[in-house]
Amino acid sequence: MSRNFRVTEHPSFDVLAATTAARLITRLLDVQSERGEATVVLTGGSVGIATLREIGQSPAHLAVDWSKVNFWFGDDRFVETDSPDRNYGQAAEALLNQIPVDPARVHIMPASDTVADLDEAVSQYAAELAAAAQAEWHNDESREAEAAEVAPVVPRFDVLLLGLGPDAHIASLFPDMAGIRTKGVSVVGVRNSPKPPPTRVSLTLETINSAQEIWIVAAGADKAAAVGLGLAGANAVQVPASGARGMQKTLWLLDQAAAAKVPGVLTHRNS
């Protein structure tokens, strides 16, 4: 990995979720003190949702100005709005409905009952990303000159959370499928996902890697092989997790079981 990365091992799933929550609260506070607002990209999965729940239960979350946090999603299942499979619904129940967010800053991927088809869902979310980026550039003269050169067109992501599948997929970018190969656009539609439900909307790897910091959060022995391959620098088409590299930092936040195949020299342990 060419960019700054760190592997941190936690003794259990619960400690991993609680520590990641505390880390995210601190990062949001730091960014807000610098820029007034902050942007985070959320993920689903057991650890991702447990982390959001821990944020809401932490007294420290009251220090964040949640009305000035922008929320995006790394991926979501293209199913009906009220489906329990929706990452957004799980995130809303765990945290977003519990804090004073600005609804205009919560950017939800379209559900199957809100647009005509998957292609429209992809186009709509890409347009939303582009509009946010252009507004950001307009308000920041130092970045406005980038507008004509940046592809895909996306806003600044301060922290982008990723889960990890046993097959090393991230977001809804699966090994050897079209999504992980897609370039030059911000969002991709996924059909025939090997993990149900089969139809999804996902940020592309280029979009993911535009984030200032990427945090890959994984727990469980079934993730250990994927973690090992990801940290070994395997080809991203076969091992999507290996291609996730933040602009400033990439953190691998693991429980003890998921870290089982990581060389000790790479690992910082939180007790």
C-alpha positions as a printed Julia matrix, in Angstrom:
271×3 Matrix{Float64}:
   0.0     0.0     0.0
   1.47    3.31   -1.07
  -0.57    5.52    1.22
  -0.51    5.76    5.0
  -2.31    2.8     6.54
  -2.63    1.27    9.97
  -4.03   -1.99   11.34
  -5.57   -1.93   14.8
  -6.74   -5.08   16.59
  -9.46   -4.99   19.25
 -10.17   -7.84   21.67
 -13.84   -8.34   20.74
 -16.7    -7.29   18.45
 -18.18   -5.08   21.16
 -14.92   -3.27   21.85
 -14.36   -2.81   18.11
 -17.77   -1.19   17.65
 -17.44    1.04   20.73
 -13.91    2.14   19.87
 -14.78    2.87   16.25
 -17.72    4.94   17.44
 -15.48    6.96   19.76
 -12.92    7.39   16.99
 -15.57    8.68   14.59
 -17.0    11.14   17.11
 -13.5    12.52   17.69
 -12.8    12.79   13.97
 -16.06   14.62   13.29
 -15.32   17.07   16.09
 -11.84   17.72   14.71
 -13.13   18.32   11.18
 -15.94   20.58   12.38
 -13.46   22.65   14.38
 -11.47   23.16   11.18
 -14.19   23.59    8.57
 -17.51   24.01   10.38
 -19.06   20.9     8.83
 -18.02   17.31    8.21
 -18.93   14.51    5.84
 -19.08   10.78    6.53
 -19.98    7.87    4.27
 -21.85    5.13    6.12
 -21.77    1.4     5.66
 -24.14   -1.4     6.61
 -23.28   -4.81    8.01
 -23.2    -6.0    11.59
 -20.19   -3.95   12.71
 -21.18   -0.87   10.75
 -24.63   -0.72   12.3
 -23.32   -1.64   15.77
 -20.89    1.28   15.49
 -23.74    3.68   14.7
 -25.69    2.37   17.67
 -22.67    2.9    19.92
 -22.38    6.5    18.72
 -25.93    7.22   19.79
 -25.32    5.67   23.21
 -22.12    7.58   23.87
 -22.46   10.79   25.92
 -19.69   12.26   23.75
 -21.98   12.31   20.7
 -23.7    15.37   22.2
 -20.58   17.41   21.43
 -21.04   16.96   17.66
 -23.14   19.46   15.74
 -25.12   16.83   13.87
 -27.0    19.48   11.89
 -23.72   20.16   10.09
 -22.75   16.58    9.29
 -23.33   15.36    5.73
 -24.21   11.67    5.44
 -23.75    9.55    2.32
 -23.9     5.8     1.8
 -21.27    3.59    0.24
 -23.9     1.24   -1.11
 -27.44    0.06   -0.62
 -29.71   -2.73   -1.72
 -32.08   -1.8    -4.55
 -35.22   -2.98   -2.81
 -38.38   -1.27   -1.57
 -38.11    1.6     0.89
 -39.44   -0.35    3.89
 -37.35   -3.47    3.25
 -35.29   -4.57    6.28
 -32.41   -5.17    3.84
 -31.93   -1.43    3.28
 -28.72   -0.06    4.79
 -30.45    3.29    5.17
 -33.3     1.83    7.25
 -30.87    0.07    9.56
 -28.74    3.22    9.9
 -31.79    5.35   10.59
 -32.98    3.02   13.35
 -29.51    2.74   14.9
 -28.55    6.42   14.82
 -30.0     8.86   12.29
 -33.46    8.92   13.87
 -31.9     9.5    17.28
 -29.85   12.64   16.54
 -30.77   16.15   15.27
 -29.65   15.72   11.66
 -30.52   18.11    8.86
 -32.63   15.94    6.51
 -31.19   17.8     3.51
 -27.74   16.54    4.49
 -28.75   12.86    4.61
 -28.24   11.52    1.09
 -30.18    8.28    0.66
 -29.67    5.94   -2.28
 -32.95    5.51   -4.19
 -35.16    2.54   -3.35
 -36.8     0.37   -6.0
 -40.23    1.88   -5.34
 -39.02    5.47   -5.76
 -37.47    5.32   -9.26
 -38.22    3.5   -12.5
 -35.24    1.16  -12.5
 -31.67    0.56  -11.33
 -30.17    2.78  -14.02
 -32.25    5.72  -12.87
 -31.2     5.08   -9.26
 -27.55    5.18  -10.29
 -28.0     8.36  -12.35
 -29.91   10.08   -9.57
 -27.3     9.38   -6.89
 -24.44   10.36   -9.21
 -26.22   13.64   -9.94
 -26.68   14.26   -6.22
 -22.97   13.69   -5.61
 -22.06   16.02   -8.48
 -24.39   18.76   -7.25
 -22.86   18.59   -3.77
 -19.36   18.72   -5.25
 -20.17   21.72   -7.4
 -21.7    23.58   -4.45
 -18.58   22.79   -2.45
 -16.29   24.05   -5.2
 -18.36   27.22   -5.57
 -17.86   27.96   -1.87
 -14.15   27.18   -1.94
 -12.16   29.08   -4.54
  -9.11   26.92   -3.9
 -11.04   23.88   -5.13
 -13.12   25.48   -7.87
 -10.31   25.1   -10.4
 -10.42   21.33   -9.88
 -13.96   21.05  -11.19
 -13.05   20.57  -14.82
 -10.36   18.0   -14.05
 -11.88   15.73  -11.42
 -13.6    12.51  -12.46
 -15.72   11.18  -10.93
 -17.26   14.37   -9.58
 -17.89   13.94   -5.86
 -17.74   16.1    -2.72
 -15.08   15.82   -0.05
 -15.53   12.74    2.16
 -13.78   13.16    5.52
 -14.36    9.57    6.65
 -15.64    6.69    4.56
 -16.62    3.55    6.47
 -16.42    0.17    4.77
 -17.47   -3.28    5.86
 -15.72   -6.35    4.51
 -17.18   -9.56    3.16
 -15.6   -13.01    3.54
 -14.91  -12.81   -0.21
 -13.12   -9.45    0.37
 -15.89   -7.36   -1.22
 -16.33   -3.78   -0.08
 -19.51   -1.7    -0.49
 -21.21   -3.74   -3.25
 -18.05   -4.23   -5.31
 -17.58   -7.98   -5.63
 -14.56   -9.92   -6.89
 -14.27  -10.28  -10.67
 -17.57   -8.51  -11.34
 -18.18   -5.44  -13.48
 -18.59   -3.07  -10.53
 -15.0    -3.36   -9.31
 -13.74   -2.7   -12.84
 -15.91    0.39  -13.45
 -14.0     3.65  -13.89
 -14.78    7.26  -14.75
 -18.15    7.39  -12.98
 -19.07    7.87   -9.33
 -21.81    5.27   -8.92
 -22.46    1.85  -10.41
 -25.46   -0.45  -10.56
 -24.86   -4.04   -9.47
 -26.88   -6.93  -10.87
 -26.6   -10.6    -9.94
 -24.76   -9.92   -6.7
 -23.45  -13.2    -5.27
 -24.84  -12.06   -1.92
 -28.61  -11.47   -1.8
 -30.44   -9.3    -2.54
 -28.98   -9.4    -6.06
 -29.57   -5.8    -7.18
 -27.67   -2.93   -5.57
 -26.33    0.59   -5.96
 -22.69    1.23   -5.02
 -20.03    3.88   -5.08
 -17.2     2.92   -7.44
 -13.68    2.22   -6.22
 -12.5     5.56   -7.64
 -15.16    7.36   -5.62
 -14.3     5.4    -2.49
 -10.63    6.27   -2.9
 -11.39    9.98   -3.12
 -12.11    9.93    0.64
  -9.63   11.61    2.96
  -9.76    8.64    5.31
 -11.05    5.13    4.66
 -11.85    2.93    7.65
 -12.31   -0.77    6.9
 -14.09   -2.33    9.88
 -14.28   -6.12   10.11
 -15.09   -8.72   12.76
 -15.2   -12.5    12.88
 -13.03  -15.45   11.9
 -14.8   -15.71    8.54
 -13.19  -12.36    7.58
  -9.61  -13.33    8.48
  -8.64  -14.66    5.05
 -10.11  -11.6     3.32
  -8.23   -9.29    5.68
  -4.98  -11.14    5.01
  -5.41  -10.92    1.23
  -6.42   -7.29    1.39
  -3.34   -6.33    3.38
  -1.08   -8.44    1.15
  -1.77   -6.12   -1.76
  -3.59   -8.6    -3.97
  -5.12   -7.42   -7.26
  -8.19   -5.3    -6.53
 -10.27   -7.01   -9.21
  -9.91  -10.32   -7.35
  -9.68   -8.77   -3.86
 -11.6    -5.47   -3.86
 -10.58   -4.6    -0.29
  -6.94   -4.38   -1.36
  -7.82   -1.48   -3.65
  -9.32    0.75   -0.94
  -6.81    3.49   -0.16
  -7.73    6.82    1.39
  -6.14   10.03    0.21
  -4.61   10.67    3.64
  -5.14    7.51    5.66
  -6.46    3.95    5.49
  -7.38    2.27    8.76
  -8.09   -1.44    9.15
 -10.08   -1.73   12.38
 -10.43   -5.41   13.33
 -11.48   -7.65   16.15
  -9.11  -10.39   17.3
 -10.7   -13.08   15.14
 -10.59  -11.01   11.93
  -6.95  -10.11   12.6
  -5.83  -13.73   12.94
  -3.92  -13.77    9.64
  -2.35  -10.33    9.89
   1.41  -10.34   10.54
   2.08   -9.11   14.06
   4.5    -6.48   12.78
   1.6    -4.68   11.09
  -0.79   -4.74   14.03
  -1.35   -2.24   16.8
  -3.41   -3.79   19.58
  -6.03   -1.95   21.63
  -6.75   -3.65   24.94
